Amino acid sequence: MPVARYPIPCRPPGWARSGHAQTVWASLLPARGEHPSRRRDAERREIALEDGDRLVVHALAGTSGVRVHLFHGLASDADSETMRGAAAVLAARGHSVWAANHRGCGAGRGLAARPYHSGSSADLAAVLAASRAEAPELAHLALGFSLSGNALLLMAAEHRAPWLCGFVAVNPPVDLARAARDVHRGACRLYELDFVRRLRRAVRERERDGLARRRYRIPRAASLREFDELYTAPEGGFADAEDYYARCSAGPRLSEIATPGVILTAADDPFVDAKAYAAFALPSNVLLHVEPRGGHVGYLERVGLGARRWLAGALVHYVEALAGTGRA
């Protein structure tokens, strides 16, 4: 194991004991701290990608000698509540933070013709390379939520940033075909429809910005798999959705990871089944931490009659342990 497991369990409030409640309430409750893009001390950085597209990072300076790079989930951006909470707690510890928007997301709208996806490992590597070139003396770590967690694991397996001190992947869907199937079932269909709604909006924005190669007809009620078949696959250079899932699922490549890291997930995640990890071999340098409760990037713990984000403490623990600061 690369680091000791975070010893404090997530004890949810009575009103958020299910995976669905954790997922929904965590998305609705505001996180502490300012949004990364709105902080007075934030600097906007544009990162050039190998195909000519650009993405935007909100950079916060620090004093600890540690820089943490944050990457958001599907149909989100650097100002999501999850990113906001992580940036705030890490910056409060004195760490430099780079909160990245994927292609076309957030402040990066209009700068990218191609979409991001679960296999965008090269984009993550470009952000990390630009950061290291600017500050080679810092200890660099990466933190990816959901979709970005899978891309981060894939990047580590591809050894794109072998100098990275460590990573944390939160609720990563390492079996993309299985995740696409599970999110289409039962109550999870509501999450799926919301994802597709936001993804369709992003596609239309690219079209209005004059960046689209052609117009795509994507039904409002499409499944994520149908969206990937109709849009992600052709735009990403894949034969079809099945080819995309097979080539970009990090699960089969986890054993190739040499960088120390942590996979943090929850047994009650509604659509990223924690049992999926059992099908893959994990190297000894990667810790798998499965919390009984937490939902999909929820992790609300009770405080009196209210709740706070247990994830904040877990992320600080793992980041500082991997960075070797001795402050965890």
VENDASUL-V964361 format. One record per residue. N is the residue number from 1. RES is the residue in three letters. PHI is phi in radians with two decimals (none if undefined). NEAR is the number of other C-alpha atoms within 12 Angstrom. Layout:
N;RES;PHI;NEAR + N;RES;PHI;NEAR
//
This chain:
1;MET;none;20 + 2;PRO;-1.29;28 + 3;VAL;-2.51;30 + 4;ALA;-1.31;24 + 5;ARG;-1.10;27 + 6;TYR;-1.04;28 + 7;PRO;-1.44;15 + 8;ILE;-1.65;18 + 9;PRO;-1.29;23 + 10;CYS;-1.47;34 + 11;ARG;-1.80;28 + 12;PRO;-1.29;34 + 13;PRO;-1.19;26 + 14;GLY;-1.02;18 + 15;TRP;-1.52;20 + 16;ALA;-2.43;29 + 17;ARG;-1.61;27 + 18;SER;-1.69;27 + 19;GLY;-1.08;33 + 20;HIS;-1.15;33 + 21;ALA;-1.10;30 + 22;GLN;-1.06;40 + 23;THR;-1.12;34 + 24;VAL;-1.24;28 + 25;TRP;-1.12;32 + 26;ALA;-1.12;33 + 27;SER;-1.37;26 + 28;LEU;-1.68;15 + 29;LEU;-1.37;23 + 30;PRO;-1.18;21 + 31;ALA;-1.45;30 + 32;ARG;-1.34;23 + 33;GLY;1.58;23 + 34;GLU;-1.37;27 + 35;HIS;-1.13;31 + 36;PRO;-0.90;43 + 37;SER;-1.27;33 + 38;ARG;-1.76;22 + 39;ARG;-1.19;22 + 40;ARG;-1.12;14 + 41;ASP;-1.59;19 + 42;ALA;-1.43;26 + 43;GLU;-1.95;22 + 44;ARG;-1.44;26 + 45;ARG;-2.16;24 + 46;GLU;-1.78;30 + 47;ILE;-1.84;32 + 48;ALA;-1.38;26 + 49;LEU;-1.80;28 + 50;GLU;-1.14;17 + 51;ASP;-1.70;18 + 52;GLY;1.75;15 + 53;ASP;-1.22;25 + 54;ARG;-2.33;32 + 55;LEU;-2.31;40 + 56;VAL;-1.99;40 + 57;VAL;-2.08;41 + 58;HIS;-1.78;41 + 59;ALA;-1.77;37 + 60;LEU;-2.01;36 + 61;ALA;-1.31;32 + 62;GLY;-2.50;25 + 63;THR;-2.16;17 + 64;SER;-1.51;25 + 65;GLY;1.49;24 + 66;VAL;-2.14;40 + 67;ARG;-2.14;43 + 68;VAL;-1.98;50 + 69;HIS;-1.77;49 + 70;LEU;-1.85;50 + 71;PHE;-2.25;55 + 72;HIS;-1.48;47 + 73;GLY;-1.58;40 + 74;LEU;-1.11;39 + 75;ALA;0.98;37 + 76;SER;-2.29;37 + 77;ASP;-2.82;38 + 78;ALA;-1.20;44 + 79;ASP;-1.74;38 + 80;SER;-1.11;36 + 81;GLU;-1.07;31 + 82;THR;-1.13;46 + 83;MET;-1.17;46 + 84;ARG;-1.03;37 + 85;GLY;-1.12;38 + 86;ALA;-1.15;47 + 87;ALA;-1.08;47 + 88;ALA;-1.14;37 + 89;VAL;-1.24;32 + 90;LEU;-1.27;42 + 91;ALA;-1.13;38 + 92;ALA;-1.12;22 + 93;ARG;-1.48;29 + 94;GLY;1.60;23 + 95;HIS;-1.46;33 + 96;SER;-1.24;38 + 97;VAL;-2.28;48 + 98;TRP;-1.98;49 + 99;ALA;-1.70;53 + 100;ALA;-1.71;52 + 101;ASN;-1.67;45 + 102;HIS;-1.17;52 + 103;ARG;-0.83;45 + 104;GLY;1.33;38 + 105;CYS;-1.70;39 + 106;GLY;0.96;31 + 107;ALA;-1.19;29 + 108;GLY;-1.62;34 + 109;ARG;-1.03;31 + 110;GLY;1.57;28 + 111;LEU;-1.85;30 + 112;ALA;-2.43;37 + 113;ALA;-1.56;33 + 114;ARG;-1.59;37 + 115;PRO;-1.49;41 + 116;TYR;-1.53;43 + 117;HIS;-2.78;45 + 118;SER;-1.17;47 + 119;GLY;-1.90;44 + 120;SER;-1.35;41 + 121;SER;-1.15;36 + 122;ALA;-1.15;32 + 123;ASP;-1.17;40 + 124;LEU;-1.08;52 + 125;ALA;-1.11;38 + 126;ALA;-1.14;32 + 127;VAL;-1.10;43 + 128;LEU;-1.12;44 + 129;ALA;-1.15;26 + 130;ALA;-1.12;26 + 131;SER;-1.15;37 + 132;ARG;-1.17;27 + 133;ALA;-1.10;13 + 134;GLU;-1.32;15 + 135;ALA;-2.44;18 + 136;PRO;-1.17;17 + 137;GLU;-1.40;14 + 138;LEU;-1.44;28 + 139;ALA;-1.52;33 + 140;HIS;-1.76;41 + 141;LEU;-2.31;49 + 142;ALA;-2.28;53 + 143;LEU;-2.35;50 + 144;GLY;-2.11;50 + 145;PHE;-1.76;44 + 146;SER;0.93;43 + 147;LEU;-0.88;43 + 148;SER;-1.18;48 + 149;GLY;-1.10;46 + 150;ASN;-1.15;47 + 151;ALA;-1.09;50 + 152;LEU;-1.18;58 + 153;LEU;-1.11;54 + 154;LEU;-1.12;43 + 155;MET;-1.06;39 + 156;ALA;-1.15;45 + 157;ALA;-1.16;34 + 158;GLU;-1.49;26 + 159;HIS;1.01;21 + 160;ARG;-1.33;26 + 161;ALA;-2.40;34 + 162;PRO;-1.12;23 + 163;TRP;-1.47;23 + 164;LEU;-1.08;36 + 165;CYS;-1.24;35 + 166;GLY;3.03;40 + 167;PHE;-2.53;53 + 168;VAL;-2.32;50 + 169;ALA;-1.91;47 + 170;VAL;-1.81;51 + 171;ASN;0.86;50 + 172;PRO;-1.35;48 + 173;PRO;-1.45;49 + 174;VAL;-1.31;44 + 175;ASP;-2.09;42 + 176;LEU;-1.15;39 + 177;ALA;-1.12;33 + 178;ARG;-1.16;27 + 179;ALA;-1.12;37 + 180;ALA;-1.13;37 + 181;ARG;-1.24;25 + 182;ASP;-1.21;28 + 183;VAL;-1.27;30 + 184;HIS;-1.61;28 + 185;ARG;-1.79;20 + 186;GLY;0.92;15 + 187;ALA;-1.14;17 + 188;CYS;-1.14;29 + 189;ARG;-1.02;24 + 190;LEU;-1.17;24 + 191;TYR;-1.11;30 + 192;GLU;-1.06;32 + 193;LEU;-1.10;27 + 194;ASP;-1.19;24 + 195;PHE;-0.99;30 + 196;VAL;-1.13;34 + 197;ARG;-1.02;25 + 198;ARG;-1.25;23 + 199;LEU;-1.20;35 + 200;ARG;-1.07;32 + 201;ARG;-1.09;23 + 202;ALA;-1.12;36 + 203;VAL;-1.12;38 + 204;ARG;-1.13;26 + 205;GLU;-1.10;25 + 206;ARG;-1.08;28 + 207;GLU;-1.13;23 + 208;ARG;-1.15;17 + 209;ASP;-1.42;17 + 210;GLY;1.29;18 + 211;LEU;-1.86;24 + 212;ALA;-1.41;23 + 213;ARG;-1.25;19 + 214;ARG;-2.78;17 + 215;ARG;-1.58;18 + 216;TYR;-1.89;23 + 217;ARG;-1.76;17 + 218;ILE;-2.07;26 + 219;PRO;-1.04;18 + 220;ARG;-1.03;19 + 221;ALA;-1.63;21 + 222;ALA;-1.09;26 + 223;SER;-1.44;33 + 224;LEU;-1.10;42 + 225;ARG;-1.10;32 + 226;GLU;-1.12;28 + 227;PHE;-1.07;33 + 228;ASP;-1.14;36 + 229;GLU;-1.18;28 + 230;LEU;-1.42;29 + 231;TYR;-2.21;38 + 232;THR;-1.03;35 + 233;ALA;-1.08;30 + 234;PRO;-1.13;23 + 235;GLU;-1.31;27 + 236;GLY;-1.60;27 + 237;GLY;1.48;23 + 238;PHE;-1.86;22 + 239;ALA;-1.15;19 + 240;ASP;-2.91;23 + 241;ALA;-1.07;31 + 242;GLU;-1.10;25 + 243;ASP;-1.13;22 + 244;TYR;-1.04;32 + 245;TYR;-1.10;35 + 246;ALA;-1.16;23 + 247;ARG;-1.43;30 + 248;CYS;-1.96;41 + 249;SER;-1.24;40 + 250;ALA;-1.34;43 + 251;GLY;-0.84;40 + 252;PRO;-1.10;27 + 253;ARG;-1.94;30 + 254;LEU;-1.03;41 + 255;SER;-1.15;23 + 256;GLU;-1.52;25 + 257;ILE;-1.30;33 + 258;ALA;-1.86;29 + 259;THR;-1.31;38 + 260;PRO;-1.10;39 + 261;GLY;-2.91;44 + 262;VAL;-2.36;46 + 263;ILE;-1.87;45 + 264;LEU;-1.96;43 + 265;THR;-2.57;43 + 266;ALA;-2.23;40 + 267;ALA;-1.19;31 + 268;ASP;-1.84;29 + 269;ASP;-1.00;39 + 270;PRO;-1.12;39 + 271;PHE;-2.36;40 + 272;VAL;-2.10;43 + 273;ASP;-1.14;31 + 274;ALA;-1.09;36 + 275;LYS;-1.19;24 + 276;ALA;-1.08;30 + 277;TYR;-1.17;34 + 278;ALA;-1.15;16 + 279;ALA;-1.41;18 + 280;PHE;-2.17;20 + 281;ALA;-1.50;20 + 282;LEU;-1.79;29 + 283;PRO;-1.26;24 + 284;SER;-1.16;19 + 285;ASN;-1.51;26 + 286;VAL;-2.07;33 + 287;LEU;-1.61;32 + 288;LEU;-1.74;37 + 289;HIS;-1.94;35 + 290;VAL;-1.93;33 + 291;GLU;-1.46;35 + 292;PRO;-1.07;23 + 293;ARG;-2.20;36 + 294;GLY;2.79;43 + 295;GLY;1.12;41 + 296;HIS;-1.70;45 + 297;VAL;0.90;49 + 298;GLY;-1.77;47 + 299;TYR;1.00;49 + 300;LEU;-1.57;45 + 301;GLU;-2.05;33 + 302;ARG;-1.33;22 + 303;VAL;-2.43;15 + 304;GLY;1.10;11 + 305;LEU;-1.63;12 + 306;GLY;-1.87;17 + 307;ALA;-2.66;27 + 308;ARG;-2.43;28 + 309;ARG;-1.56;37 + 310;TRP;-1.03;35 + 311;LEU;-1.03;44 + 312;ALA;-1.03;35 + 313;GLY;-1.16;28 + 314;ALA;-1.13;36 + 315;LEU;-1.15;45 + 316;VAL;-1.05;35 + 317;HIS;-1.01;29 + 318;TYR;-1.25;44 + 319;VAL;-1.05;47 + 320;GLU;-1.29;36 + 321;ALA;-1.20;30 + 322;LEU;-1.20;38 + 323;ALA;-1.37;34 + 324;GLY;1.30;25 + 325;THR;-1.36;22 + 326;GLY;1.29;15 + 327;ARG;-1.78;17 + 328;ALA;-1.30;22
//
